[in-house]
Amino acid sequence: MVAYSPSDSWHDYHPRWNFISDSTINNADWKIQGPAFLAWQTARKFSVGLWELANFVTNDLIFLPEINGTTPAVSGFSAERITGQVYDSQICGSVPLLGVFNAAAGDHYYTTSATEHSGLISNGWIDAPTGAFVLPIPSGTSIQKLH
């Protein structure tokens, strides 16, 4: 699931239960926007961890896969946690996880939709490659079918 926090001005990617729990227990203000891509909670053959990296000065989150078992490092960001298991190459029907960055808002957004990606770029967002490959949400799948 992808959700947006108006108070933190960032998008985050976790299972739906994670946002529900955080909203209930910590009074977080998540606005769930729907499914974004499929990832596993535990390691699978050929999978790598998709890391959430945070910059708490600029209130921004980025997501990158581990490389050869090493946690990704980006200046100004701290590695927070693995949010799921993805691929580091295009295998098993996976598609690129496309990232964009809105400099004015300081927000990264990720999608498997080339149309959505190019639409955001045409509206001032900047391409932000991830190097990760994920399984797309099957066409016609509703949020209810993903729990």
N, C-alpha and C positions, 0 to 999 in steps of 0.2 A: 504494500500500500504506500501511496504517497500522501503526505499531509503537509499542510502549511501552518506555521505558527505566526500569527500577526504580531505578537509581542516580541518575538525573536527575529522576525523578518527572514525566515529560512524555511526551505523545504526539507523534509526528512523522509527516509524510506525504511520501514519496518513492517512486521506483521500487524494486522489490524488490532489484535489483542494488546499489543504494546502501546498503541496510541490511546486505546480505551482505558487501560490501566493507568497510564501517566496522567490522563485527564481527570480520572476519578481520584487517584491517590494524591497527586501533586498539584491539582487544579490547573493543569496545563491547558492552553487554549488551542489545541490542534483542530484544524479544519480538514477532515479527511476528504481527499480529492479523488480517490479511487485506486484501482489496481494499476501498477506501473510496469511490472515485469515479474517473471517467476524466478525465484531463487530458493535454494534449500537451506534449512536451518542447521544441518549437519553436513560434514564433508562427504563428498561422493568421489568416485573414480574420476580423475582429471579435473576436479574442481579446485578452486582457490578461494581464499577469503576475500570478500569485498569489504574493505575498511571504510569506516566513517572517520574522517579527519575534521577537526573543528578549529576554527579561529574565533575565540571568544572576544577578541578586541573588535573585529569587524562583524561579528555575528554571522558567520558563514560556515556552511558544511560542504565538504566535497567527499566524493566516494571513488576509491581507486582499488584495484585488485592488488593482492600481494604479488611480489615478483620473486620467483624461485624460493618461496617460503619466507621471504623477508617483508616485513611491514613497510608499506610505502611511506616516504618522508617528503614533506613539502614545507618549505620555509614559511614560518608563521602559523602553521597548523600542527595540532597535536593529534596523534592517533588515539581514538577513543575506544572503538570496539569493532569487531567483525559483525556486519549486519546480515550476512548471508553468504552462501557459497555460490560462486559463478564460475565461468570459464575465462581463461586468459587467451584463448584462440577460438576461432569459429568452428565448433564441432557440435555434433548431436542436434542439429537443427537450430542452434543458437544464432542470435542476431546481435549486432553491435548495440551496446548501451550508449546512446548518444547524449552528450552533455552540452549544456549552454550556460552562460554566465551573464547576468544582468549587473553591470558595473554600478549603475545608479542605485540599485536596491541592495547590492552586495549579496546576491542570491544565485545559487546554482540550481539547475533543474535537469532531471534526467528522464529520458523517454526511449522507447524502441521504435517510435513512429518517425520515419523520415519526413513526413508531411508536417507533423507538429514541430520537429526540430528546425526545418527550413522556415516555417512560419514564424517561429520565435526569432530566428536570425534576421528575417526581413523586418522585424519590429524592434531592432536595436540590440538584441542579445548577441553574445559572442560565442563562437564554437569553443567547447571545452572538452576535448576528447578524454575518454576514460581508460581505454585499453581493455575494457571488460566486455564479455559476451554473455548474454542471458537468454532465457527462453521467453518468447513473447506471450502475452496474454492471448489465449485463443479467441478468435473472432466470435462475437456474440456472447462472450462470457460476462455474466453480471457479477457484481461484488458479492452477492450472496453465495454464489457457486465457489468462491475462492476460500471460504473458511474451513 
